[in-house]
Amino acid sequence: MEEQLIFAWAMIFCIAIAPVYGEYYSKTVTPSSKVEKVTNLHFFLHDTLSGEHPSAVLVAHANLTRKDHSPVPFGSLFAIDDRLRVGPEPTSKIIGNAQGLYLSSSQDASKFTIVLYADFAFTTGKFKGSSFSIFSRNPVTEAKREVAIVGGRGRFRMARGFAHIKTSYFNATTGDAILDYKVTLYHY
């Protein structure tokens, strides 16, 4: 009986002392006092669905009963490896690429919208090896639109911000497009 009483007191002691040790896991670390930087970028994304070497390919599509003759019908999922160039010309200098996915998410073709997840990586210049990520709704039929930047790596580590996109060229038959990106990044 005495052993049971000692065991009970030991258990009560252990339970009472546990919250004291639990504080170790709830400490908040104050980040270093680095100054936040703002970087503005301007480039053109070349998205090609047609031809012998497309930069965007269909990887899945919805099983719809109605016919949709759009090059990017509702429910279509595309994998991309689009070139980032300094200008809208197909021969302008390549500075990186955007890799990821986009999903055609609007049933109304007149309000064509995609949801875009892509990592925009730079392969030359002072940002070589750095990238930022977009995960956002992109209402393609709007003349000017804004998408969210949700992260980054390299010189854009912990980036957040936005990109204004304007369509520079679009072929409704093939789905090929050249997009003008003006990006504002906040990062450390």
Phi, psi and chi 1 to 4 in degrees:
 res  aa     phi    psi   chi1   chi2   chi3   chi4
   1 MET       -  -41.9  175.9   82.4  165.0      -
   2 GLU   -63.7  -36.5 -170.8  175.5  -38.5      -
   3 GLU   -64.0  -38.1  -69.7  174.4   -1.6      -
   4 GLN   -66.5  -38.7  -69.4  175.5  -18.2      -
   5 LEU   -66.1  -42.1 -173.0   58.3      -      -
   6 ILE   -64.0  -42.8  -68.4  171.8      -      -
   7 PHE   -61.3  -44.1  178.7   74.3      -      -
   8 ALA   -61.0  -44.6      -      -      -      -
   9 TRP   -64.7  -37.4  -82.3  110.3      -      -
  10 ALA   -64.8  -40.8      -      -      -      -
  11 MET   -65.5  -43.5  -68.2  -57.2  -67.1      -
  12 ILE   -61.6  -42.7  -69.7  170.3      -      -
  13 PHE   -60.8  -43.8  178.4   74.4      -      -
  14 CYS   -63.5  -41.8  -72.1      -      -      -
  15 ILE   -68.0  -38.7  -69.5  170.5      -      -
  16 ALA   -69.1  -33.4      -      -      -      -
  17 ILE   -86.3  -18.9 -159.6  167.4      -      -
  18 ALA   -56.1  -44.5      -      -      -      -
  19 PRO   -60.7  -29.3  -24.3   33.2      -      -
  20 VAL   -62.8  -43.0  172.9      -      -      -
  21 TYR   -78.2  -18.9  -67.1  108.2      -      -
  22 GLY   -69.1  -20.7      -      -      -      -
  23 GLU   -65.0  -26.2  -71.4 -177.9   33.4      -
  24 TYR   -54.7  -37.8  172.5   77.3      -      -
  25 TYR   -84.5   -6.0  -65.2  103.0      -      -
  26 SER  -109.2   12.0   63.9      -      -      -
  27 LYS   -70.4  140.2  -76.9 -171.0  177.4 -176.5
  28 THR  -101.7  129.3  -57.7      -      -      -
  29 VAL   -97.6  127.1  178.0      -      -      -
  30 THR   -79.2  126.7  -54.2      -      -      -
  31 PRO   -65.6  158.8   18.3  -23.7      -      -
  32 SER   -62.0  159.3   63.3      -      -      -
  33 SER   -89.4   43.0   59.8      -      -      -
  34 LYS   -67.6  147.9  -70.5 -175.4  178.1  178.6
  35 VAL   -82.8  132.7  176.3      -      -      -
  36 GLU   -71.2  139.4 -173.3  174.0   52.3      -
  37 LYS  -106.0  155.1  -61.4  173.4 -170.8  165.5
  38 VAL  -121.9  126.8  177.7      -      -      -
  39 THR  -122.8  130.9  -59.1      -      -      -
  40 ASN  -108.9  131.1  -67.0  -60.1      -      -
  41 LEU  -125.3  149.6  -56.8  168.3      -      -
  42 HIS  -139.0  124.2 -177.7 -139.5      -      -
  43 PHE  -157.8  175.5   55.6   84.0      -      -
  44 PHE  -122.1  131.4  -67.9   81.1      -      -
  45 LEU   -97.8  128.2  179.0  141.1      -      -
  46 HIS  -106.2  107.4  -68.1 -115.4      -      -
  47 ASP  -106.3  113.9 -173.6   44.5      -      -
  48 THR  -119.5  117.4  -52.3      -      -      -
  49 LEU   -97.5  -17.5  -82.0   72.0      -      -
  50 SER  -104.8  176.0   66.6      -      -      -
  51 GLY    86.8 -175.1      -      -      -      -
  52 GLU   -74.8  -30.2 -143.1  172.5  -78.1      -
  53 HIS  -129.2   72.5  -58.2  -73.3      -      -
  54 PRO   -68.6  151.5   25.3  -32.1      -      -
  55 SER   -97.7   -5.7   63.4      -      -      -
  56 ALA  -134.2  129.3      -      -      -      -
  57 VAL  -130.1  143.8  -65.0      -      -      -
  58 LEU   -70.9  125.7 -179.3   67.3      -      -
  59 VAL  -112.2  -17.8  -66.5      -      -      -
  60 ALA  -162.6  151.8      -      -      -      -
  61 HIS  -146.7  158.9   64.4   88.3      -      -
  62 ALA   -76.1  150.4      -      -      -      -
  63 ASN   -90.7   83.9 -171.9   12.2      -      -
  64 LEU   -93.9  145.6  -60.4  174.5      -      -
  65 THR   -85.8  -26.2   55.4      -      -      -
  66 ARG   -88.4  153.8   63.2 -180.0  167.5   81.4
  67 LYS   -84.6  131.6  -64.2  -68.4 -179.1 -160.1
  68 ASP  -125.6  114.5 -172.3  -17.8      -      -
  69 HIS   -94.8   11.3  -60.4  -70.1      -      -
  70 SER   -69.4  148.1  163.8      -      -      -
  71 PRO   -67.0  -16.7   14.6  -20.8      -      -
  72 VAL  -133.9   72.8 -173.9      -      -      -
  73 PRO   -67.6  158.6   17.5  -22.5      -      -
  74 PHE   -50.1  133.5  173.0   66.7      -      -
  75 GLY    86.4    3.6      -      -      -      -
  76 SER   -84.1  134.6  -61.6      -      -      -
  77 LEU  -113.1  125.9  178.4   67.1      -      -
  78 PHE  -117.2  140.4  -74.8   79.3      -      -
  79 ALA   -96.2  138.0      -      -      -      -
  80 ILE  -125.6  149.7   64.2  168.1      -      -
  81 ASP  -144.0   70.6 -174.1    4.1      -      -
  82 ASP   -86.4  143.0  -68.0  -23.9      -      -
  83 ARG   -76.3  141.0  -58.3  -76.8 -174.1 -102.8
  84 LEU  -104.3  126.0  -54.9 -179.8      -      -
  85 ARG  -126.6  160.7  -63.9 -179.5  178.8  -90.4
  86 VAL   -74.3  -19.9  -64.5      -      -      -
  87 GLY  -141.9  174.6      -      -      -      -
  88 PRO   -76.8  -14.6   26.4  -31.9      -      -
  89 GLU   -71.2  139.2  -56.3   81.9   17.1      -
  90 PRO   -62.5  -15.8  -14.6   22.6      -      -
  91 THR   -99.3   -0.7   57.1      -      -      -
  92 SER   -68.2  159.4   61.9      -      -      -
  93 LYS   -60.9  133.9 -178.5 -179.4  177.2 -175.3
  94 ILE   -82.5  128.8  -64.0  171.5      -      -
  95 ILE  -114.8   -5.9   56.7  171.1      -      -
  96 GLY   170.8 -162.7      -      -      -      -
  97 ASN  -150.8  157.6   62.7  -22.7      -      -
  98 ALA  -113.2  121.3      -      -      -      -
  99 GLN  -119.5  137.4  -66.8  179.9  -32.8      -
 100 GLY   163.8 -144.9      -      -      -      -
 101 LEU  -137.6  150.0  -58.7  168.0      -      -
 102 TYR  -138.6  146.5   62.6   78.7      -      -
 103 LEU  -120.4  127.5  173.2   69.8      -      -
 104 SER   -72.3  113.8  177.4      -      -      -
 105 SER  -116.4    6.6   58.6      -      -      -
 106 SER  -112.8  131.7   56.3      -      -      -
 107 GLN   -77.2  -27.0  -67.2 -174.0   42.9      -
 108 ASP   -88.8  108.6 -177.3   -6.2      -      -
 109 ALA   -61.2  -26.3      -      -      -      -
 110 SER   -72.5  -14.8   68.8      -      -      -
 111 LYS  -120.7   45.0  -64.0  178.7 -178.5  170.9
 112 PHE   -50.0  122.9  177.9   55.2      -      -
 113 THR  -136.2  142.4  -58.8      -      -      -
 114 ILE  -122.8  157.7   62.9  172.4      -      -
 115 VAL  -107.2  125.3  174.4      -      -      -
 116 LEU  -113.8  127.6  170.9   68.2      -      -
 117 TYR  -122.7  119.6  165.9   73.5      -      -
 118 ALA  -152.4  148.5      -      -      -      -
 119 ASP  -102.9  119.8 -175.8   75.1      -      -
 120 PHE   -97.7  103.2  -72.5   67.5      -      -
 121 ALA  -106.2  141.3      -      -      -      -
 122 PHE  -103.9  133.4  -65.5   90.1      -      -
 123 THR  -111.6   -4.5   55.4      -      -      -
 124 THR  -142.4  168.6   63.4      -      -      -
 125 GLY    77.4 -168.7      -      -      -      -
 126 LYS   -70.1  -14.3   71.9 -179.2 -165.5  177.1
 127 PHE  -102.9   13.2  -60.6  120.0      -      -
 128 LYS   -54.1  130.5 -179.9  178.7 -179.7  176.9
 129 GLY    87.7   -2.4      -      -      -      -
 130 SER  -108.3  156.6  -62.0      -      -      -
 131 SER  -153.7  165.0   70.8      -      -      -
 132 PHE  -131.8  158.8   63.1   86.5      -      -
 133 SER  -118.0  138.2  -63.6      -      -      -
 134 ILE  -112.9  133.6  -70.2  178.6      -      -
 135 PHE  -139.6  100.2 -175.6   45.5      -      -
 136 SER  -163.6  161.3 -166.9      -      -      -
 137 ARG   -77.6  136.7  179.0  179.1 -175.4  -89.1
 138 ASN  -129.0   98.2 -178.0   -4.8      -      -
 139 PRO   -75.9   87.7   25.9  -29.0      -      -
 140 VAL   -56.9  -34.2  177.1      -      -      -
 141 THR   -75.2  -11.5   54.0      -      -      -
 142 GLU   -78.4  137.9  -67.0  179.1   14.6      -
 143 ALA   -59.3  -47.0      -      -      -      -
 144 LYS  -122.9  137.5  -68.3 -178.4 -178.5  176.0
 145 ARG  -143.8  163.6   50.0 -148.3 -174.5  -95.6
 146 GLU  -127.6  136.4 -177.5  176.2  -68.8      -
 147 VAL  -124.9  157.8  -65.8      -      -      -
 148 ALA   -91.5  137.3      -      -      -      -
 149 ILE   -99.8  125.5  -65.5  169.2      -      -
 150 VAL  -116.2    2.8  -63.0      -      -      -
 151 GLY   174.1  179.7      -      -      -      -
 152 GLY  -172.6  175.8      -      -      -      -
 153 ARG  -143.9  169.2   62.4 -178.5  173.9   83.5
 154 GLY    66.0 -131.2      -      -      -      -
 155 ARG   -67.6  -14.3  -60.1 -144.5   22.6 -151.3
 156 PHE  -106.8   24.7  -57.7  134.3      -      -
 157 ARG   -54.6  135.2 -175.7  174.2  -67.1  122.8
 158 MET    64.1   26.3  -58.9  -66.8  -70.7      -
 159 ALA   -67.4  150.1      -      -      -      -
 160 ARG  -146.1  161.8   66.2 -167.9 -164.0  -52.7
 161 GLY   155.5 -150.5      -      -      -      -
 162 PHE  -152.9  161.5   58.0   91.0      -      -
 163 ALA  -130.6  131.4      -      -      -      -
 164 HIS   -92.9  129.6  -74.4  131.2      -      -
 165 ILE  -119.7  136.0  -55.1  170.8      -      -
 166 LYS  -131.9  135.9 -170.8  171.4   86.9  174.4
 167 THR   -77.0  120.5  -58.1      -      -      -
 168 SER   -89.2  -33.8  179.7      -      -      -
 169 TYR  -152.8  139.9  166.2   81.1      -      -
 170 PHE  -148.0  131.5  178.1   68.4      -      -
 171 ASN  -108.8  109.2 -177.7  -40.4      -      -
 172 ALA   -67.0  -23.0      -      -      -      -
 173 THR   -76.8  -47.0  -55.4      -      -      -
 174 THR   -94.3  -24.6   63.8      -      -      -
 175 GLY    88.0   -2.0      -      -      -      -
 176 ASP   -63.9  142.1  -65.3   -8.8      -      -
 177 ALA  -148.6  151.8      -      -      -      -
 178 ILE  -123.3  123.4  -61.2  171.9      -      -
 179 LEU  -116.0  133.8  -53.8  173.0      -      -
 180 ASP   -90.9  114.2 -176.9  -11.4      -      -
 181 TYR  -106.0  126.6  -87.7   75.5      -      -
 182 LYS  -119.7  112.2  -68.2 -176.3  178.9  164.1
 183 VAL  -112.3  137.6  176.0      -      -      -
 184 THR  -120.6  118.4  -59.2      -      -      -
 185 LEU  -114.6  135.6  -65.6  168.1      -      -
 186 TYR  -110.7  123.3  -59.0   93.2      -      -
 187 HIS  -155.6  172.5   57.8   97.4      -      -
 188 TYR  -107.5      -  -68.0   97.6      -      -
